[in-house]
Structure formats: C-alpha cells, structure tokens
C-alpha cells in the first residue's frame, strides 16, 4: 500500500489533495489538527493499494460522472474500451489486509467526527446549532417547571402532616407559597379561614380572594388627584423609575390635560439625564436638573405653574446608608414633596424586604410596582404591600411609553396570585 501525508489549511483542502493525487479509492488512515504557533493546519494520512483497485472496496469519494467535464475528454482519448468487471457468483471475502484497512478508515472517521464536534462549526451549521440550543433550553425549562411542581406537591404533603392542614388548606398554602407569598404570611392567611370542608379547595380560595380584596390598599393615579403636587420617585438601581415617570407624565398630559414639569436628581448617570430630556422634548415638557437642596428649591419654584411635578432620583443601593441619607436630606428641603417607592415585581423576597426596610427612613407614602411582565410569582408584591402598609398606585407592564402602565387594582393582584397555577 502506498501511504502519504497531505496537509492543508482545512480538512476539506487536505481531502481534496488526497482525491486528486491518490484517486477515488484512497483510504483515510488518520486525520489530525496541528498548530505550529503561527498557523493552524490539518494533516490527513491516506493510502492506496494499486493491486487492489479492482477489488470490492468502498471508495472514500464517489466516482465522477464519466459523461461530463474533464473525465469525458479523458475517456475519449482511450483507444481500447475497458472490459466490465466479471460478475461474481457469490460475495467475495475480504483479505485480512482489506479488513484492517476498513477498520482503520472507520477509526479515522470517528476521530474526525469527534474533532469536528469539538472544533468551531462552519457558518452553514449555525442554524442547526441554534435549533439544538433552543431545544435544549426548552428541555431545561420544562425540567425546571416539573421540579417546581414536584416541590409544590411535596410541600402540600408536608403541610397535611406537619402543619395539621386539611387537604384543601394544604393545597391553598402550596398555591400561595408557589406564587411567592412568604411562608409565615401564607400560613396566617390559610389559618384565618374557618368553617370549610376538608376538601373544599375552591371555597377556601374564593374566601381568601374576598379577604384579600378588602385588605389590599390602593391610591388613585397621580393624574387624577386634585390640586398641585410634587412627587419624588425613589428606589434601587434598575427598577425603571425614569421610564415610569415618562409614562405617568404622558398619561397626565395627553389624557387629562394636566401641565407637567420634570426634575431629575440623577446626575450620576449622563444617560439618565439624556433619557428624561428626550422624553420631555417629545412631550413638550420643561425639564430641570438639580444637584443640591438649593437647586431643587429653585427648580420647584420655576415649575410652580405646573399641576404635577415629577422628580426622578438616582437609584440607591439599599445597603448604602450614606447615599440614602444624602437623598433624604436633599428631598427634605421641600416639605410638600410626596414620595413613591418603585419596586420591581420579580425581586427576590429577601431582597425586597431589605429594600423596603432600607428606604423606610425616607418616608415613602405609596408603592409603584414595575416590570410586572417579567415576573413569574407575584406574591412578592403582596409581601411588600402588607409589610409596609403602603397603598399601591401603579403597575407597569412593559417598556413602551406611555402604553405599558395601568392603575393598580386589587382584582389584578389577587387574580395573579390565586389563578396563576391550579395544583
């Protein structure tokens, strides 16, 4: 057997050389990827046995069509016709050398498949890889959802045994905790419901819905409140205060014809000032920038003709007490300022508890819940509302200005908590 090594910048280039120089009966013995520190290349060891070309060996490359191209001209130059091979009466047995050659070829192909799997894929495979990635993501999501359901079922079983709940109470407790309601709060709400059959789950759920509709406090939208108001929006970074202010300003201006002025205290981020400036320019509103107590007083005085003045504050880390104190001192310069705390609906319950505690010295009077569309378990909203005893004013449900905002309603929150999953 004649054995040679071919090198190329790609595996395709090396195989092309094999086909051109050894022919279509070439057998691949080994493929490998080499790197000399400057260039990457691929080597292919291939061989061909001249005496076995007529044997029953499956070629690596399909034979070219003899009717077209260069092969047709080469065939025309031959003076003697080539006799067709004689039909064998039975299946010919491969010699040990041929069997070993096929085995080596299969090993080489396996190594090549493994190498191509680990190496960067060509562009034409991007779509297939994307589909496989998407399939894997859906499988992971399905597994996660199944795990959550199993945990809820196990929690329901533990409730019946360890907490002394009836089956209906255990199901309701599992529903509440599954949707993010704190364990202690969920237990208190379930135990407050009495006089129901052990398996009357729907009756318990309706009773809890009526109770929550009475307990949830609401504040009217700012656009509908009489008189002149100055409202400051507080909250941690990234909860969407600036976009929320733009939505409220557009609602008050377009739908209710109120005169609105804007003030930003967020001079830490240039993008925040530019974002609010863009909104104010589109809506034809006046915008002031304040960096100190005195500048804030002057800004509010300059906007005295406005029915509604909305103040955008810089996001604050709830663990940074100094920054929160500075913000409080800045807002205390104007006593008539109302304060609204913005909270993202999908915030972790423990983090949400820390945020409401850390901002409590700033004396916020109501809550705006943002990013409702990104949240899965809405029980955290109920946790924050009942813990702070502050009314809910708005729910924001997307990034569009001014469409994705709505007045907070108890019916919407109760439905999200009690109807999101039916165990």
LUMZA-309636 format. One record per residue (C-alpha): residue in three letters; x, y, z. Coordinates in nm, 4 decimals. Layout:
N
+-----+----------+----------+----------+
!  aa !        X !        Y !        Z !
+-----+----------+----------+----------+
! ALA !        X !        Y !        Z !
...
+-----+----------+----------+----------+
% end
This chain:
423
+-----+----------+----------+----------+
!  aa !        X !        Y !        Z !
+-----+----------+----------+----------+
! UNK !   0.0000 !   0.0000 !   0.0000 !
! UNK !   0.1242 !   0.3451 !  -0.0892 !
! UNK !   0.0869 !   0.5757 !   0.2165 !
! UNK !   0.1239 !   0.9530 !   0.2009 !
! UNK !   0.0535 !   1.2522 !   0.4248 !
! UNK !  -0.1327 !   1.5588 !   0.2953 !
! UNK !  -0.1564 !   1.8954 !   0.4713 !
! UNK !  -0.3958 !   2.1847 !   0.4193 !
! UNK !  -0.5394 !   2.4907 !   0.5882 !
! UNK !  -0.8650 !   2.2994 !   0.6379 !
! UNK !  -0.9715 !   1.9377 !   0.6445 !
! UNK !  -1.1565 !   1.9985 !   0.3182 !
! UNK !  -0.8381 !   2.1191 !   0.1481 !
! UNK !  -0.6375 !   1.8182 !   0.2676 !
! UNK !  -0.9033 !   1.5727 !   0.1477 !
! UNK !  -0.9112 !   1.7469 !  -0.1897 !
! UNK !  -0.5391 !   1.6752 !  -0.2283 !
! UNK !  -0.5964 !   1.3099 !  -0.1385 !
! UNK !  -0.8610 !   1.2742 !  -0.4063 !
! UNK !  -0.6528 !   1.4481 !  -0.6733 !
! UNK !  -0.3273 !   1.2593 !  -0.6106 !
! UNK !  -0.4381 !   0.9135 !  -0.4921 !
! UNK !  -0.7729 !   0.8841 !  -0.6662 !
! UNK !  -1.1160 !   0.7865 !  -0.5533 !
! UNK !  -1.0060 !   0.4541 !  -0.3983 !
! UNK !  -0.7903 !   0.6283 !  -0.1368 !
! UNK !  -0.8347 !   0.5037 !   0.2195 !
! UNK !  -0.8069 !   0.7513 !   0.5085 !
! UNK !  -0.5761 !   0.6184 !   0.7791 !
! UNK !  -0.5527 !   0.9169 !   1.0145 !
! UNK !  -0.6603 !   1.2811 !   1.0469 !
! UNK !  -0.5224 !   1.5300 !   1.2940 !
! UNK !  -0.5097 !   1.9027 !   1.3629 !
! UNK !  -0.1683 !   2.0688 !   1.4022 !
! UNK !  -0.0642 !   2.4097 !   1.5301 !
! UNK !   0.2920 !   2.5367 !   1.4973 !
! UNK !   0.2214 !   2.8509 !   1.6995 !
! UNK !   0.1596 !   3.0696 !   1.3975 !
! UNK !  -0.0724 !   2.8791 !   1.1696 !
! UNK !  -0.3280 !   2.6057 !   1.2125 !
! UNK !  -0.3249 !   2.3217 !   0.9652 !
! UNK !  -0.4801 !   1.9821 !   0.9140 !
! UNK !  -0.2990 !   1.6624 !   0.8148 !
! UNK !  -0.4505 !   1.3537 !   0.6546 !
! UNK !  -0.2633 !   1.0223 !   0.6175 !
! UNK !  -0.4065 !   0.8223 !   0.3317 !
! UNK !  -0.3075 !   0.5180 !   0.1361 !
! UNK !  -0.3976 !   0.3276 !  -0.1769 !
! UNK !  -0.3117 !  -0.0272 !  -0.2843 !
! UNK !  -0.2538 !  -0.0284 !  -0.6583 !
! UNK !  -0.3120 !  -0.4038 !  -0.6886 !
! UNK !  -0.6478 !  -0.3836 !  -0.5093 !
! UNK !  -0.8128 !  -0.1096 !  -0.7064 !
! UNK !  -1.0436 !  -0.3556 !  -0.8777 !
! UNK !  -1.1472 !  -0.5242 !  -0.5538 !
! UNK !  -1.4728 !  -0.4739 !  -0.3760 !
! UNK !  -1.3625 !  -0.1805 !  -0.1612 !
! UNK !  -1.5928 !   0.1141 !  -0.0958 !
! UNK !  -1.4086 !   0.4272 !  -0.2123 !
! UNK !  -1.3832 !   0.7336 !   0.0069 !
! UNK !  -1.5075 !   0.9621 !  -0.2725 !
! UNK !  -1.7825 !   0.8890 !  -0.5222 !
! UNK !  -1.6636 !   0.8418 !  -0.8776 !
! UNK !  -1.7140 !   1.1367 !  -1.1080 !
! UNK !  -1.9814 !   1.1172 !  -1.3744 !
! UNK !  -1.7958 !   0.9999 !  -1.6876 !
! UNK !  -2.0348 !   1.1769 !  -1.9248 !
! UNK !  -1.9399 !   1.5330 !  -1.8396 !
! UNK !  -1.6382 !   1.7521 !  -1.7679 !
! UNK !  -1.2705 !   1.6569 !  -1.7917 !
! UNK !  -1.3476 !   1.2878 !  -1.7331 !
! UNK !  -1.5394 !   1.2726 !  -2.0620 !
! UNK !  -1.2385 !   1.4046 !  -2.2621 !
! UNK !  -1.0007 !   1.1671 !  -2.0855 !
! UNK !  -1.2287 !   0.8770 !  -2.1664 !
! UNK !  -1.2468 !   0.9792 !  -2.5327 !
! UNK !  -0.8656 !   0.9634 !  -2.5629 !
! UNK !  -0.8562 !   0.5943 !  -2.4658 !
! UNK !  -0.8201 !   0.3687 !  -2.7692 !
! UNK !  -0.9224 !   0.0446 !  -2.6071 !
! UNK !  -1.2504 !   0.0013 !  -2.4247 !
! UNK !  -1.2297 !  -0.1158 !  -2.0713 !
! UNK !  -1.3962 !  -0.4522 !  -2.0184 !
! UNK !  -1.6619 !  -0.4513 !  -1.7491 !
! UNK !  -1.5770 !  -0.6484 !  -1.4381 !
! UNK !  -1.6984 !  -1.0035 !  -1.4266 !
! UNK !  -1.9988 !  -1.0632 !  -1.2084 !
! UNK !  -1.9057 !  -1.2698 !  -0.9079 !
! UNK !  -2.1152 !  -1.5693 !  -0.8249 !
! UNK !  -2.1014 !  -1.5063 !  -0.4534 !
! UNK !  -1.9944 !  -1.2445 !  -0.2086 !
! UNK !  -1.6147 !  -1.2137 !  -0.2117 !
! UNK !  -1.4396 !  -1.2386 !   0.1214 !
! UNK !  -1.2110 !  -0.9533 !   0.2123 !
! UNK !  -0.8496 !  -1.0312 !   0.2765 !
! UNK !  -0.7069 !  -0.9544 !   0.6233 !
! UNK !  -0.5303 !  -0.6514 !   0.4763 !
! UNK !  -0.8566 !  -0.5153 !   0.3354 !
! UNK !  -1.0449 !  -0.5715 !   0.6620 !
! UNK !  -0.7707 !  -0.3930 !   0.8520 !
! UNK !  -0.7892 !  -0.1035 !   0.6052 !
! UNK !  -1.1662 !  -0.0642 !   0.6520 !
! UNK !  -1.1247 !  -0.0779 !   1.0291 !
! UNK !  -0.8634 !   0.1927 !   1.0198 !
! UNK !  -1.0862 !   0.4031 !   0.7969 !
! UNK !  -1.3760 !   0.3741 !   1.0405 !
! UNK !  -1.1489 !   0.4721 !   1.3290 !
! UNK !  -1.0263 !   0.7721 !   1.1329 !
! UNK !  -1.3812 !   0.8797 !   1.0563 !
! UNK !  -1.4777 !   0.8516 !   1.4236 !
! UNK !  -1.1794 !   1.0660 !   1.5199 !
! UNK !  -1.2782 !   1.3208 !   1.2573 !
! UNK !  -1.6390 !   1.3354 !   1.3812 !
! UNK !  -1.5175 !   1.3872 !   1.7368 !
! UNK !  -1.2757 !   1.6605 !   1.6288 !
! UNK !  -1.5408 !   1.8442 !   1.4273 !
! UNK !  -1.7803 !   1.8243 !   1.7206 !
! UNK !  -1.5283 !   1.9953 !   1.9489 !
! UNK !  -1.3989 !   2.2480 !   1.6950 !
! UNK !  -1.5819 !   2.5662 !   1.5821 !
! UNK !  -1.8579 !   2.4784 !   1.3385 !
! UNK !  -1.8855 !   2.6324 !   0.9890 !
! UNK !  -2.1394 !   2.9017 !   0.9180 !
! UNK !  -2.3839 !   2.6735 !   0.7384 !
! UNK !  -2.4325 !   2.4773 !   1.0631 !
! UNK !  -2.5254 !   2.7840 !   1.2700 !
! UNK !  -2.8967 !   2.7348 !   1.2076 !
! UNK !  -2.8859 !   2.3706 !   1.3164 !
! UNK !  -2.6822 !   2.4556 !   1.6245 !
! UNK !  -2.9299 !   2.7314 !   1.7087 !
! UNK !  -3.2183 !   2.4879 !   1.6824 !
! UNK !  -3.0408 !   2.2377 !   1.9067 !
! UNK !  -2.9644 !   2.5121 !   2.1577 !
! UNK !  -3.3276 !   2.6221 !   2.1558 !
! UNK !  -3.4392 !   2.2622 !   2.2056 !
! UNK !  -3.2022 !   2.2271 !   2.4996 !
! UNK !  -3.3334 !   2.5484 !   2.6511 !
! UNK !  -3.6928 !   2.4260 !   2.6257 !
! UNK !  -3.5964 !   2.0949 !   2.7826 !
! UNK !  -3.4238 !   2.2759 !   3.0700 !
! UNK !  -3.7266 !   2.4972 !   3.1179 !
! UNK !  -3.9611 !   2.2007 !   3.1183 !
! UNK !  -3.7415 !   2.0197 !   3.3704 !
! UNK !  -3.7356 !   2.3287 !   3.5922 !
! UNK !  -4.1143 !   2.3637 !   3.5800 !
! UNK !  -4.1590 !   1.9953 !   3.6587 !
! UNK !  -3.9225 !   2.0290 !   3.9536 !
! UNK !  -4.1236 !   2.3249 !   4.0855 !
! UNK !  -4.4457 !   2.1281 !   4.0615 !
! UNK !  -4.2925 !   1.8333 !   4.2445 !
! UNK !  -4.1723 !   2.0635 !   4.5192 !
! UNK !  -4.5210 !   2.2099 !   4.5496 !
! UNK !  -4.6746 !   1.8640 !   4.5761 !
! UNK !  -4.4217 !   1.7620 !   4.8411 !
! UNK !  -4.4904 !   2.0858 !   5.0296 !
! UNK !  -4.8606 !   2.0050 !   5.0192 !
! UNK !  -4.7959 !   1.6616 !   5.1700 !
! UNK !  -4.5797 !   1.8122 !   5.4454 !
! UNK !  -4.8498 !   2.0684 !   5.5223 !
! UNK !  -5.1031 !   1.7978 !   5.5893 !
! UNK !  -4.8662 !   1.6106 !   5.8156 !
! UNK !  -4.6510 !   1.8686 !   5.9937 !
! UNK !  -4.8797 !   2.1743 !   5.9998 !
! UNK !  -5.2111 !   1.9972 !   6.0616 !
! UNK !  -5.3773 !   2.1377 !   5.7495 !
! UNK !  -5.6689 !   1.9723 !   5.5793 !
! UNK !  -5.6149 !   1.8698 !   5.2145 !
! UNK !  -5.7882 !   2.1873 !   5.0925 !
! UNK !  -5.5829 !   2.4089 !   5.3257 !
! UNK !  -5.2618 !   2.2346 !   5.2208 !
! UNK !  -5.3399 !   2.2950 !   4.8525 !
! UNK !  -5.4120 !   2.6623 !   4.9134 !
! UNK !  -5.0953 !   2.7051 !   5.1188 !
! UNK !  -4.8912 !   2.5402 !   4.8429 !
! UNK !  -5.0504 !   2.7689 !   4.5841 !
! UNK !  -4.9617 !   3.0813 !   4.7819 !
! UNK !  -4.6016 !   2.9837 !   4.8513 !
! UNK !  -4.5565 !   2.8612 !   4.4931 !
! UNK !  -4.6522 !   3.2090 !   4.3730 !
! UNK !  -4.4072 !   3.3820 !   4.6053 !
! UNK !  -4.6086 !   3.4604 !   4.9173 !
! UNK !  -4.3921 !   3.4330 !   5.2306 !
! UNK !  -4.4386 !   3.1147 !   5.4325 !
! UNK !  -4.5476 !   3.2897 !   5.7526 !
! UNK !  -4.7904 !   3.5183 !   5.5715 !
! UNK !  -4.9354 !   3.2282 !   5.3723 !
! UNK !  -4.9856 !   3.0226 !   5.6887 !
! UNK !  -5.1604 !   3.3119 !   5.8658 !
! UNK !  -5.3962 !   3.3678 !   5.5742 !
! UNK !  -5.4854 !   2.9981 !   5.5463 !
! UNK !  -5.5434 !   2.9532 !   5.9213 !
! UNK !  -5.7721 !   3.2580 !   5.9263 !
! UNK !  -6.0174 !   3.0737 !   5.7029 !
! UNK !  -6.2579 !   2.8565 !   5.9022 !
! UNK !  -6.5831 !   2.6702 !   5.8518 !
! UNK !  -6.4952 !   2.4857 !   5.5310 !
! UNK !  -6.4995 !   2.1193 !   5.4425 !
! UNK !  -6.1642 !   1.9411 !   5.4390 !
! UNK !  -6.1678 !   1.9058 !   5.0597 !
! UNK !  -6.3389 !   2.2367 !   4.9678 !
! UNK !  -6.0417 !   2.3923 !   4.7947 !
! UNK !  -6.2454 !   2.6227 !   4.5684 !
! UNK !  -6.4454 !   2.7518 !   4.8639 !
! UNK !  -6.1268 !   2.8331 !   5.0543 !
! UNK !  -5.9786 !   3.0085 !   4.7537 !
! UNK !  -6.2877 !   3.2237 !   4.6999 !
! UNK !  -6.2930 !   3.3157 !   5.0685 !
! UNK !  -5.9265 !   3.4154 !   5.0612 !
! UNK !  -5.9875 !   3.6223 !   4.7461 !
! UNK !  -6.2662 !   3.8158 !   4.9213 !
! UNK !  -6.0400 !   3.8725 !   5.2223 !
! UNK !  -5.7502 !   3.9995 !   5.0114 !
! UNK !  -5.9756 !   4.2324 !   4.8107 !
! UNK !  -6.0638 !   4.4010 !   5.1391 !
! UNK !  -5.7077 !   4.4109 !   5.2750 !
! UNK !  -5.5272 !   4.5495 !   4.9710 !
! UNK !  -5.4999 !   4.9286 !   4.9814 !
! UNK !  -5.4913 !   5.1415 !   4.6677 !
! UNK !  -5.4018 !   5.5016 !   4.5898 !
! UNK !  -5.5587 !   5.6920 !   4.2971 !
! UNK !  -5.3382 !   5.7642 !   3.9938 !
! UNK !  -5.1409 !   6.0870 !   4.0197 !
! UNK !  -5.3068 !   6.2223 !   3.7064 !
! UNK !  -5.6484 !   6.2165 !   3.8723 !
! UNK !  -5.5589 !   6.3805 !   4.2010 !
! UNK !  -5.6813 !   6.7360 !   4.2513 !
! UNK !  -5.4540 !   7.0302 !   4.3263 !
! UNK !  -5.0847 !   7.0789 !   4.2596 !
! UNK !  -4.8457 !   6.8043 !   4.3624 !
! UNK !  -4.4717 !   6.7459 !   4.3770 !
! UNK !  -4.3863 !   6.3757 !   4.3693 !
! UNK !  -4.0406 !   6.2197 !   4.4040 !
! UNK !  -3.9739 !   5.8657 !   4.2824 !
! UNK !  -3.7334 !   5.6542 !   4.4897 !
! UNK !  -3.5919 !   5.3067 !   4.4537 !
! UNK !  -3.2857 !   5.0912 !   4.3911 !
! UNK !  -3.0985 !   5.0966 !   4.0633 !
! UNK !  -3.2546 !   4.9385 !   3.7575 !
! UNK !  -3.6193 !   4.9279 !   3.8640 !
! UNK !  -3.7349 !   5.1621 !   3.5862 !
! UNK !  -3.8013 !   5.4900 !   3.7671 !
! UNK !  -3.7203 !   5.7118 !   3.4678 !
! UNK !  -3.9414 !   5.5180 !   3.2260 !
! UNK !  -4.2235 !   5.5099 !   3.4827 !
! UNK !  -4.2060 !   5.8880 !   3.5231 !
! UNK !  -4.2246 !   5.9314 !   3.1451 !
! UNK !  -4.5350 !   5.7096 !   3.1303 !
! UNK !  -4.7093 !   5.8997 !   3.4103 !
! UNK !  -4.6166 !   6.2342 !   3.2544 !
! UNK !  -4.7543 !   6.1280 !   2.9168 !
! UNK !  -5.0749 !   5.9979 !   3.0767 !
! UNK !  -5.1309 !   6.3201 !   3.2707 !
! UNK !  -5.0510 !   6.5419 !   2.9732 !
! UNK !  -5.2268 !   6.3596 !   2.6898 !
! UNK !  -5.5274 !   6.2016 !   2.8596 !
! UNK !  -5.6031 !   6.4503 !   3.1366 !
! UNK !  -5.4592 !   6.7739 !   3.0012 !
! UNK !  -5.2516 !   6.8403 !   3.3117 !
! UNK !  -4.9467 !   7.0658 !   3.2956 !
! UNK !  -4.6463 !   6.8563 !   3.3983 !
! UNK !  -4.2902 !   6.9542 !   3.4859 !
! UNK !  -3.9906 !   6.7236 !   3.5278 !
! UNK !  -3.6900 !   6.7430 !   3.7593 !
! UNK !  -3.4005 !   6.4981 !   3.7642 !
! UNK !  -3.1635 !   6.4453 !   4.0547 !
! UNK !  -2.9865 !   6.1609 !   3.8774 !
! UNK !  -2.6683 !   6.3391 !   3.7740 !
! UNK !  -2.4610 !   6.0276 !   3.8404 !
! UNK !  -2.5609 !   5.8819 !   3.5053 !
! UNK !  -2.5438 !   6.1014 !   3.1970 !
! UNK !  -2.7676 !   5.8562 !   3.0136 !
! UNK !  -3.0437 !   5.9093 !   3.2723 !
! UNK !  -3.0493 !   6.2852 !   3.2132 !
! UNK !  -3.0444 !   6.2374 !   2.8366 !
! UNK !  -3.3230 !   5.9809 !   2.8538 !
! UNK !  -3.5539 !   6.2072 !   3.0532 !
! UNK !  -3.4562 !   6.5048 !   2.8343 !
! UNK !  -3.5586 !   6.3079 !   2.5254 !
! UNK !  -3.8972 !   6.2263 !   2.6774 !
! UNK !  -3.9527 !   6.5879 !   2.7861 !
! UNK !  -3.8672 !   6.7161 !   2.4390 !
! UNK !  -4.1063 !   6.4738 !   2.2690 !
! UNK !  -4.3925 !   6.5670 !   2.5038 !
! UNK !  -4.3053 !   6.9373 !   2.5124 !
! UNK !  -4.2400 !   6.9408 !   2.8889 !
! UNK !  -3.9974 !   7.1555 !   3.0831 !
! UNK !  -3.7066 !   6.9721 !   3.2485 !
! UNK !  -3.4844 !   7.0971 !   3.5318 !
! UNK !  -3.1672 !   6.9428 !   3.6725 !
! UNK !  -3.0915 !   6.9764 !   4.0450 !
! UNK !  -2.7773 !   6.8744 !   4.2309 !
! UNK !  -2.8355 !   7.0312 !   4.5729 !
! UNK !  -3.1117 !   7.1357 !   4.8101 !
! UNK !  -3.0951 !   7.4944 !   4.6864 !
! UNK !  -3.1100 !   7.3902 !   4.3197 !
! UNK !  -3.4082 !   7.1669 !   4.3938 !
! UNK !  -3.5925 !   7.4556 !   4.5605 !
! UNK !  -3.5236 !   7.6809 !   4.2621 !
! UNK !  -3.6339 !   7.4102 !   4.0167 !
! UNK !  -3.9627 !   7.3556 !   4.2001 !
! UNK !  -4.0181 !   7.7322 !   4.2136 !
! UNK !  -3.9519 !   7.7622 !   3.8398 !
! UNK !  -4.2179 !   7.4970 !   3.7743 !
! UNK !  -4.4719 !   7.6489 !   4.0099 !
! UNK !  -4.7250 !   7.6864 !   3.7280 !
! UNK !  -4.7338 !   7.3091 !   3.6742 !
! UNK !  -5.0142 !   7.0941 !   3.8114 !
! UNK !  -4.7823 !   6.7970 !   3.8600 !
! UNK !  -4.4056 !   6.7994 !   3.9165 !
! UNK !  -4.2327 !   6.4610 !   3.8912 !
! UNK !  -3.8840 !   6.4185 !   4.0398 !
! UNK !  -3.6527 !   6.1431 !   3.9165 !
! UNK !  -3.3968 !   6.0481 !   4.1813 !
! UNK !  -3.0825 !   5.8450 !   4.1335 !
! UNK !  -3.1064 !   5.4749 !   4.2114 !
! UNK !  -2.9636 !   5.3891 !   4.5502 !
! UNK !  -2.8112 !   5.0705 !   4.6862 !
! UNK !  -3.0258 !   4.9693 !   4.9869 !
! UNK !  -2.7043 !   4.8745 !   5.1699 !
! UNK !  -2.5511 !   5.2215 !   5.1219 !
! UNK !  -2.6905 !   5.4092 !   5.4229 !
! UNK !  -2.4835 !   5.7190 !   5.3497 !
! UNK !  -2.6252 !   5.7570 !   4.9986 !
! UNK !  -2.9796 !   5.7066 !   5.1284 !
! UNK !  -2.9247 !   5.9693 !   5.3973 !
! UNK !  -2.7961 !   6.2184 !   5.1386 !
! UNK !  -3.1029 !   6.1580 !   4.9231 !
! UNK !  -3.3318 !   6.2059 !   5.2218 !
! UNK !  -3.1592 !   6.5344 !   5.3146 !
! UNK !  -3.1972 !   6.6557 !   4.9568 !
! UNK !  -3.5697 !   6.5823 !   4.9477 !
! UNK !  -3.6311 !   6.7240 !   5.2965 !
! UNK !  -3.5550 !   7.0690 !   5.1549 !
! UNK !  -3.9109 !   7.0788 !   5.0211 !
! UNK !  -4.1721 !   6.9617 !   5.2692 !
! UNK !  -4.4557 !   6.9365 !   5.0176 !
! UNK !  -4.2796 !   6.6573 !   4.8268 !
! UNK !  -4.4693 !   6.3282 !   4.8163 !
! UNK !  -4.2538 !   6.0176 !   4.7869 !
! UNK !  -4.3175 !   5.6996 !   4.5916 !
! UNK !  -4.1073 !   5.3835 !   4.6213 !
! UNK !  -4.0607 !   5.1878 !   4.2976 !
! UNK !  -4.0137 !   4.8118 !   4.3302 !
! UNK !  -3.9527 !   4.5541 !   4.0569 !
! UNK !  -4.2129 !   4.2771 !   4.0751 !
! UNK !  -3.9643 !   3.9930 !   4.0227 !
! UNK !  -3.7300 !   4.0905 !   4.3061 !
! UNK !  -3.6256 !   3.8127 !   4.5424 !
! UNK !  -3.8463 !   3.8216 !   4.8586 !
! UNK !  -3.5492 !   3.8642 !   5.0940 !
! UNK !  -3.4043 !   4.1417 !   4.8789 !
! UNK !  -3.7450 !   4.3063 !   4.8587 !
! UNK !  -3.7736 !   4.3029 !   5.2372 !
! UNK !  -3.4312 !   4.4665 !   5.2683 !
! UNK !  -3.5217 !   4.7373 !   5.0148 !
! UNK !  -3.8448 !   4.8338 !   5.1891 !
! UNK !  -3.6644 !   4.8441 !   5.5255 !
! UNK !  -3.3685 !   5.0475 !   5.3960 !
! UNK !  -3.5847 !   5.3118 !   5.2252 !
! UNK !  -3.8315 !   5.3466 !   5.5147 !
! UNK !  -3.6377 !   5.6440 !   5.6715 !
! UNK !  -3.7165 !   5.8384 !   5.3510 !
! UNK !  -4.0861 !   5.8223 !   5.4444 !
! UNK !  -4.2291 !   5.6975 !   5.1158 !
! UNK !  -4.6092 !   5.7039 !   5.1131 !
! UNK !  -4.7041 !   5.4652 !   4.8339 !
! UNK !  -4.5699 !   5.1904 !   4.6069 !
! UNK !  -4.5313 !   5.1595 !   4.2307 !
! UNK !  -4.4696 !   4.8042 !   4.1111 !
! UNK !  -4.2628 !   4.7875 !   3.7912 !
! UNK !  -4.1782 !   4.5114 !   3.5429 !
! UNK !  -4.4914 !   4.3087 !   3.6085 !
! UNK !  -4.4493 !   4.1499 !   3.2670 !
! UNK !  -4.1138 !   3.9999 !   3.3687 !
! UNK !  -4.2404 !   3.8441 !   3.6922 !
! UNK !  -4.3445 !   3.4808 !   3.7425 !
! UNK !  -4.4559 !   3.4649 !   4.1072 !
! UNK !  -4.6430 !   3.7833 !   4.2018 !
! UNK !  -4.6708 !   3.7003 !   4.5709 !
! UNK !  -4.3708 !   3.9225 !   4.6440 !
! UNK !  -4.5886 !   4.2246 !   4.5616 !
! UNK !  -4.8356 !   4.1221 !   4.8301 !
! UNK !  -4.5463 !   4.0672 !   5.0733 !
! UNK !  -4.4143 !   4.4212 !   5.0207 !
! UNK !  -4.7595 !   4.5776 !   5.0345 !
! UNK !  -4.8668 !   4.4113 !   5.3585 !
! UNK !  -4.5251 !   4.4545 !   5.5213 !
! UNK !  -4.5030 !   4.8281 !   5.4535 !
! UNK !  -4.8762 !   4.9033 !   5.4887 !
! UNK !  -4.8395 !   5.1442 !   5.1943 !
! UNK !  -5.1007 !   5.1645 !   4.9170 !
! UNK !  -5.0345 !   5.0518 !   4.5611 !
! UNK !  -5.0580 !   5.3190 !   4.2897 !
! UNK !  -4.9398 !   5.1806 !   3.9545 !
! UNK !  -4.8422 !   4.8574 !   3.7818 !
! UNK !  -4.6045 !   4.8867 !   3.4848 !
! UNK !  -4.6216 !   4.6054 !   3.2312 !
! UNK !  -4.3564 !   4.6749 !   2.9673 !
! UNK !  -4.1153 !   4.9284 !   2.8187 !
! UNK !  -4.3487 !   5.1144 !   2.5833 !
! UNK !  -4.4194 !   5.4781 !   2.6675 !
! UNK !  -4.6936 !   5.5610 !   2.7530 !
! UNK !  -4.8921 !   5.2400 !   2.6932 !
! UNK !  -4.7404 !   4.9970 !   2.9422 !
! UNK !  -4.8719 !   5.1372 !   3.2701 !
! UNK !  -5.2024 !   5.0885 !   3.4495 !
! UNK !  -5.3587 !   5.1924 !   3.7807 !
! UNK !  -5.3033 !   4.9272 !   4.0438 !
! UNK !  -5.6108 !   4.7195 !   4.1228 !
! UNK !  -5.6708 !   4.4617 !   4.3922 !
! UNK !  -5.8542 !   4.2378 !   4.1450 !
! UNK !  -5.5486 !   4.2163 !   3.9179 !
! UNK !  -5.3126 !   4.1250 !   4.2013 !
! UNK !  -5.5464 !   3.8694 !   4.3578 !
! UNK !  -5.6039 !   3.7032 !   4.0213 !
! UNK !  -5.2288 !   3.6767 !   3.9588 !
! UNK !  -5.1691 !   3.5160 !   4.2958 !
! UNK !  -5.4650 !   3.2783 !   4.3136 !
! UNK !  -5.5186 !   3.1831 !   3.9496 !
! UNK !  -5.1671 !   3.1529 !   3.8128 !
! UNK !  -5.1407 !   2.7866 !   3.8995 !
! UNK !  -5.4113 !   2.5359 !   3.9839 !
! UNK !  -5.2484 !   2.2484 !   4.1780 !
+-----+----------+----------+----------+
% end
